[in-house]
Amino acid sequence: MSEIFAIQNEEVLDGLTNETTKWLQETFAALANQTRLRILHVLTQQEMSVNQLCDFVGASQSQVSHQLRILRDRRLVRYRRYGNQVFYSVDDGHVSNLFREALSHLEHVRSGLPLTNGQDEDDL
């Protein structure tokens, strides 16, 4: 029985190396901050300058820059320079999708809607 369990475990964990789990943990940790979530939410809608982001999230430039550095280090956002301004956007569509999926999950949880994959919560 333990041999079957070991084979199934390897299949389930296929591709989930220690390095991968470390990156996942750091990515989710980067998302575990209200200011960073607000920044990401705005950036899923459009590119913005640091000054615009400060206005939207209600934080100082140094606070926003600090949060952007964390998001940049995790490759959740990217930037471009135009003159003396720096503009930020989400790094790619995966980031927008991740954010939208998290919001969708939250809406389902809050409203008591069934899970979208056909499973009941008791099946999990």
matplotlib code that plots the C-alpha trace (Angstrom):
import matplotlib.pyplot as plt

x = [0.0, 2.8, 4.4, 1.2, 0.9, 4.6, 3.9, 0.7, 2.6, 5.3, 2.7, 0.8, 4.0, 5.4, 7.2, 6.7, 10.4, 11.7, 12.8, 9.3, 7.6, 10.0, 9.1, 5.4, 5.7, 7.5, 5.0, 2.0, 3.9, 4.3, 0.5, -0.2, -0.2, -3.2, -1.2, 0.5, -2.9, -4.3, -1.4, -1.8, -5.5, -5.0, -2.2, -4.4, -6.6, -3.9, -0.3, 0.4, 3.2, 4.4, 2.7, -0.6, -0.2, 0.4, -2.9, -4.8, -3.6, -3.3, 0.3, 3.5, 6.0, 8.5, 5.9, 4.6, 8.2, 9.0, 6.0, 6.7, 10.3, 8.8, 6.4, 9.2, 11.5, 8.8, 8.3, 4.7, 5.2, 7.5, 8.4, 9.5, 11.0, 9.7, 11.6, 11.9, 8.8, 8.6, 5.5, 4.4, 2.3, 1.7, 4.5, 2.3, -1.1, -0.4, -0.4, -3.7, -5.2, -4.0, -5.5, -8.8, -9.0, -8.4, -11.2, -13.5, -12.7, -13.4, -16.8, -17.7, -16.7, -18.6, -21.8, -21.8, -21.7, -20.6, -17.0, -16.6, -14.8, -17.9, -16.6, -18.5, -16.5, -17.0, -15.1, -12.0]
y = [0.0, 2.5, 1.7, 2.8, 5.8, 6.7, 6.4, 8.5, 11.1, 11.4, 11.9, 14.5, 16.4, 16.1, 19.4, 20.8, 20.9, 22.7, 25.5, 25.8, 25.8, 28.5, 30.7, 30.0, 30.9, 34.1, 35.0, 34.5, 36.3, 39.3, 39.3, 39.2, 43.0, 45.3, 48.1, 45.7, 44.1, 47.6, 48.4, 45.1, 45.7, 49.1, 47.8, 44.9, 47.7, 50.0, 51.2, 53.9, 56.2, 56.0, 59.3, 58.1, 54.9, 57.1, 58.9, 55.7, 53.8, 56.8, 56.2, 58.2, 57.8, 56.1, 53.6, 52.9, 52.6, 50.1, 48.0, 48.1, 46.9, 43.8, 43.2, 43.8, 41.3, 38.6, 39.6, 40.5, 44.0, 45.6, 49.2, 51.5, 54.9, 57.8, 61.0, 61.4, 59.3, 55.6, 53.7, 50.3, 47.5, 43.9, 41.7, 39.6, 38.1, 35.4, 38.0, 39.5, 36.0, 35.1, 38.3, 37.7, 34.1, 35.1, 37.6, 35.1, 32.6, 35.1, 36.0, 32.3, 31.9, 35.0, 34.2, 30.4, 29.5, 26.0, 25.5, 25.8, 22.4, 20.5, 19.3, 19.9, 21.3, 18.0, 16.2, 18.2]
z = [0.0, 0.8, -2.6, -4.3, -2.2, -3.0, -6.8, -6.5, -4.4, -7.1, -9.8, -7.8, -6.9, -10.5, -11.2, -7.7, -6.8, -3.7, -6.0, -7.4, -4.0, -2.8, -5.8, -5.2, -1.6, -2.4, -5.0, -2.7, 0.1, -2.3, -2.8, 0.9, 1.3, 0.8, -0.8, -3.2, -4.1, -4.8, -7.0, -8.9, -9.3, -10.8, -13.1, -14.4, -15.8, -17.3, -17.1, -14.6, -13.4, -9.9, -9.1, -10.5, -8.4, -5.3, -5.9, -6.5, -3.5, -1.2, -0.2, -0.4, -3.3, -1.1, 0.2, -3.3, -4.7, -1.9, -2.7, -6.5, -5.8, -4.1, -7.0, -9.5, -7.7, -8.1, -11.7, -11.1, -12.5, -15.0, -15.7, -18.5, -18.5, -20.4, -19.8, -16.1, -15.3, -14.6, -15.8, -14.4, -15.8, -14.9, -16.1, -18.4, -18.8, -16.2, -13.5, -14.6, -14.8, -11.4, -9.9, -11.7, -10.7, -7.0, -7.3, -8.9, -6.2, -3.5, -5.1, -5.1, -1.5, -0.4, -2.2, -1.5, -5.2, -6.1, -7.2, -11.0, -11.5, -10.6, -7.2, -3.9, -1.1, 0.8, -2.0, -1.5]

ax = plt.figure().add_subplot(projection="3d")
ax.plot(x, y, z, "-o")
ax.set_aspect("equal")
plt.show()
